[in-house]
Amino acid sequence: MLNLERYDRQIKLQGFGIEAQKKLVSARVLVIGAGGLGCPVLQYLTAAGVGNIGIVDDDRVSLSNLHRQILYNPNDIGKLKTETAFERLNVMNPEVKSSMIPERIATKNAVKIISNYDIIIDCTDNFPTRYLLDDVCRILQKPLIFGAIYQYEGQVAVFNVKNKDESVTHYRHLFPEPPEPGEVPDCNDAGVLGVLPGVIGTIQAAEAIKLITGIGEPLINKLMTINILNYQTAVFEIPSMNLTDKNIPSSVEEFENMNYQLHCGIEYDGIKNISPSEFKKTAQLHDTVIIDVREPDENPKLDLPYISIPLYQLKENLSQIHNRNIIVVCQSGKRSITAAKILQEILGAEYKISHLEGGINHLNKKINEQD
């Protein structure tokens, strides 16, 4: 039964009313990423009364999250974001059914997860996942609300929804080719003003409400940009055109055979690159182990606890690994990628496997630049 008192102020809005509220209650929205963008999206959709919200994220809360990921507090450090978000949202509005999906979205699970929802909201922070979501939403014909942040600037767009002239645009229309690895730093390396994801995430939530209820003019075939330093905003038309790249999947089968890490210039799907700036804080997370696959006589040594297992001995020494979160390191990053792939194939999806991008050499270079 609809709680009229809880939603009274938005029901009273001209052009909204009880019918719009009923549409919200019946809606199923999937939020992929429970970080800086995902937190405000989840909070405002929950407060608005969206009936069914899915939360997808395999990450855990860390101290550096707290200045922008406002669902969490210091007591949550080390906990799964999906678990913590689920608990907070349930307290905020028990009438909303939230679902925890503590997994990293990938080709092997995306179709199964996304098929259960009406609208998909991309709150991720990496290019492989953005292209993955763009493709699967196009194939499954699901509206996709995109959001991105970089330092002081943010972007929002609505993809895979027909405009009045029947035209449809996708993320690939905006960015046909992924950037070279490292060309566009993420917030771990470039930084981000804490309030910015709050602004962009709130706009994403508003776009979802507009799509569900039919009010206003959603950013269909449009990209909105905002600079938080001077509040310069702009809205650009995204031209619709045929996607002719042969590497773009057109069916579920083709999608599930795609390697989005490779598509974006990153070698392996499902293995996260850890940048030097996030290495130490990631290594100190709960249930995490560092595995050094260099030879024992290679220098310099790490100043953090680690297990030394040379690459050629890795398969025979898996019994030494008792942690679910594994970070593999080597001198330059090449052996660690190979080792991470071996671990992924043997240990399976229950383990979260990462490798230090650029290896110990790159890590020490970054440390020296800061001194």
Buried (B, 14 or more C-beta within 10 A) or exposed (E): EBEEEBBEEBBEEEEBBEEBBBBBBEBBBBBBBBBBBBBBBBBBBBBBBBBBBBBBBBBBBBEBBBEBBBBBEEEBBBBBBBBBBBBBBBEBBEBBEBBBBBBBBBBEBBBEBBEEBBBBBBBBBBBBBBBBBBBBBBBBEBBBBBBBBBBBBBBBBBBBBBBEEEEBBBBBBBEEEBEEBEEBEBBBEEEBBEEBBBBBBBBBBBBBBBBBBEBEEBBBBBBBBBBBEEEEEEEBEBEBEEBEEEEBBEEBEEBBEBBBBEBBBBBBBBBBBBBBBBBBBBBBBBEBBBBBBBEEEBEEEBEEEBBBBBBEEBEEEEEEBEBBBBBBBBBBBBBBBBBBBBBBEEBEBEBBBBBBBBBBBBBEEBEEEEE
